[in-house]
């Protein structure tokens, strides 16, 4: 009995020693901090683009809100009850069109009284003049008659003007953008009634950094994309460029104007303005996203061919049938040696400084540092190091 127990213990110990030896043999080289890490040679997946020659425009982009060239706030010049509204918001009006009518009754009576007094004083002045010619009245009496007549003429003109002010007319042509009163309201002098916006043209004013002062001039081609109308481009022109730089902001004002016959552009719309100040027909261009951010000098990662490598098949594996002699059967855990895999196409990413020319939208012109056909990394730059291995993958498309 004791011999059987001893034999069983010896047998178990032998199996344990064999397992430990197997684990030691199958440990990858470099584990525990020794040797070279396998991850250091793993290619980084990136997306790339090819440098090519094409036309490029040099432009400045900025954001601004549209505002009308002319805008008028219509206010009441007389007091009275608003009898009738002639227009509503959105109506197009011309200069002099009737917008509203105040109650004219009281001003009409005031005008009639002023006219009667004027006729009486005109008769008095003619009589006084005749008497003065015959030296029957003094010069002071004649002068007083003249003064009374002139005063009444002014009163008549004021009464006539007050009656005219009951007709609210458009001071400029445009669109009724705001109505602030209703019929039946008691209107006071200088009370706001309407706002008229002239949408032809509409203006967008940009505050441009002073470094662009030499490139901006009136008459340049401009375009605008508004947030409310995606995919639609509106053409315009540079109306005027301020020659003065604001000392506090370091910017100057550039005013662009747009004439939209379709009347889709409205005052207050917000969008992006592009001002084109130069064009080049044959420039070497890459995507702007290929430029390495944060570098003092402009640089890119250029893809260079690398020798194809084969997968490592020298990893230690347990010998097939290692335990078969002990248990008299096949070793289910046995691993067959890996066959040589096909070469994996990889590249080397080399950092290269470039000299930039114009930038426009998503494109950047390269003056020197690249050749036509060079491939540059566009996505995945943050994980790269100079000389590191990369593998180009296709961009995901929605």
Secondary structure in CASP SS format (residue, H / E / C, confidence):
PFRMAT SS
TARGET T0000
AUTHOR 0000-0000-0000
METHOD secondary structure of the structure
MODEL  1
X C 1.00
X H 1.00
X H 1.00
X H 1.00
X H 1.00
X H 1.00
X H 1.00
X H 1.00
X H 1.00
X H 1.00
X H 1.00
X H 1.00
X H 1.00
X H 1.00
X H 1.00
X H 1.00
X H 1.00
X H 1.00
X H 1.00
X H 1.00
X H 1.00
X H 1.00
X H 1.00
X H 1.00
X H 1.00
X H 1.00
X C 1.00
X C 1.00
X C 1.00
X C 1.00
X H 1.00
X H 1.00
X H 1.00
X C 1.00
X C 1.00
X C 1.00
X C 1.00
X H 1.00
X H 1.00
X H 1.00
X H 1.00
X C 1.00
X C 1.00
X E 1.00
X E 1.00
X E 1.00
X E 1.00
X E 1.00
X E 1.00
X E 1.00
X C 1.00
X E 1.00
X E 1.00
X E 1.00
X E 1.00
X E 1.00
X E 1.00
X E 1.00
X E 1.00
X E 1.00
X E 1.00
X E 1.00
X E 1.00
X E 1.00
X E 1.00
X E 1.00
X E 1.00
X E 1.00
X E 1.00
X E 1.00
X E 1.00
X E 1.00
X E 1.00
X E 1.00
X E 1.00
X C 1.00
X C 1.00
X C 1.00
X C 1.00
X E 1.00
X E 1.00
X E 1.00
X E 1.00
X E 1.00
X E 1.00
X C 1.00
X C 1.00
X C 1.00
X C 1.00
X C 1.00
X C 1.00
X E 1.00
X E 1.00
X C 1.00
X C 1.00
X C 1.00
X C 1.00
X E 1.00
X E 1.00
X E 1.00
X E 1.00
X E 1.00
X C 1.00
X C 1.00
X H 1.00
X H 1.00
X H 1.00
X H 1.00
X H 1.00
X H 1.00
X H 1.00
X H 1.00
X H 1.00
X H 1.00
X H 1.00
X H 1.00
X H 1.00
X H 1.00
X H 1.00
X H 1.00
X H 1.00
X H 1.00
X H 1.00
X H 1.00
X H 1.00
X H 1.00
X H 1.00
X H 1.00
X H 1.00
X H 1.00
X H 1.00
X H 1.00
X H 1.00
X C 1.00
X C 1.00
X C 1.00
X C 1.00
X C 1.00
X H 1.00
X H 1.00
X H 1.00
X H 1.00
X H 1.00
X H 1.00
X H 1.00
X H 1.00
X H 1.00
X H 1.00
X H 1.00
X H 1.00
X H 1.00
X H 1.00
X H 1.00
X H 1.00
X H 1.00
X H 1.00
X H 1.00
X H 1.00
X H 1.00
X H 1.00
X H 1.00
X H 1.00
X H 1.00
X H 1.00
X C 1.00
X C 1.00
X E 1.00
X E 1.00
X E 1.00
X C 1.00
X C 1.00
X C 1.00
X C 1.00
X E 1.00
X E 1.00
X E 1.00
X E 1.00
X E 1.00
X E 1.00
X C 1.00
X C 1.00
X C 1.00
X C 1.00
X C 1.00
X C 1.00
X E 1.00
X E 1.00
X C 1.00
X C 1.00
X C 1.00
X C 1.00
X E 1.00
X E 1.00
X E 1.00
X E 1.00
X E 1.00
X E 1.00
X E 1.00
X E 1.00
X E 1.00
X E 1.00
X E 1.00
X E 1.00
X E 1.00
X E 1.00
X E 1.00
X E 1.00
X E 1.00
X E 1.00
X H 1.00
X H 1.00
X H 1.00
X C 1.00
X C 1.00
X C 1.00
X C 1.00
X C 1.00
X C 1.00
X C 1.00
X C 1.00
X E 1.00
X E 1.00
X E 1.00
X E 1.00
X E 1.00
X E 1.00
X C 1.00
X C 1.00
X C 1.00
X C 1.00
X C 1.00
X C 1.00
X C 1.00
X E 1.00
X E 1.00
X E 1.00
X E 1.00
X E 1.00
X E 1.00
X E 1.00
X E 1.00
X C 1.00
X C 1.00
X C 1.00
X C 1.00
X E 1.00
X C 1.00
X C 1.00
X C 1.00
X C 1.00
X E 1.00
X E 1.00
X E 1.00
X E 1.00
X E 1.00
X E 1.00
X E 1.00
X E 1.00
X C 1.00
X C 1.00
X C 1.00
X C 1.00
X C 1.00
X C 1.00
X C 1.00
X C 1.00
X C 1.00
X C 1.00
X C 1.00
X E 1.00
X E 1.00
X E 1.00
X E 1.00
X E 1.00
X E 1.00
X E 1.00
X E 1.00
X E 1.00
X E 1.00
X E 1.00
X E 1.00
X E 1.00
X E 1.00
X E 1.00
X E 1.00
X E 1.00
X E 1.00
X H 1.00
X H 1.00
X H 1.00
X C 1.00
X C 1.00
X C 1.00
X C 1.00
X C 1.00
X C 1.00
X C 1.00
X C 1.00
X E 1.00
X E 1.00
X E 1.00
X E 1.00
X E 1.00
X E 1.00
X E 1.00
X C 1.00
X C 1.00
X C 1.00
X E 1.00
X C 1.00
X C 1.00
X C 1.00
X C 1.00
X C 1.00
X C 1.00
X C 1.00
X C 1.00
X C 1.00
X C 1.00
X C 1.00
X C 1.00
X C 1.00
X C 1.00
X H 1.00
X H 1.00
X H 1.00
X H 1.00
X C 1.00
X C 1.00
X C 1.00
X C 1.00
X C 1.00
X C 1.00
X C 1.00
X C 1.00
X C 1.00
X C 1.00
X C 1.00
X C 1.00
X C 1.00
X C 1.00
X C 1.00
X C 1.00
X E 1.00
X C 1.00
X C 1.00
X E 1.00
X E 1.00
X E 1.00
X E 1.00
X E 1.00
X E 1.00
X E 1.00
X C 1.00
X E 1.00
X E 1.00
X E 1.00
X E 1.00
X E 1.00
X E 1.00
X C 1.00
X C 1.00
X E 1.00
X E 1.00
X E 1.00
X E 1.00
X E 1.00
X E 1.00
X C 1.00
X C 1.00
X C 1.00
X C 1.00
X C 1.00
X C 1.00
X E 1.00
X E 1.00
X E 1.00
X E 1.00
X E 1.00
X C 1.00
X H 1.00
X H 1.00
X H 1.00
X C 1.00
X C 1.00
X C 1.00
X C 1.00
X E 1.00
X E 1.00
X E 1.00
X E 1.00
X E 1.00
X C 1.00
X C 1.00
X C 1.00
X C 1.00
X C 1.00
X C 1.00
END
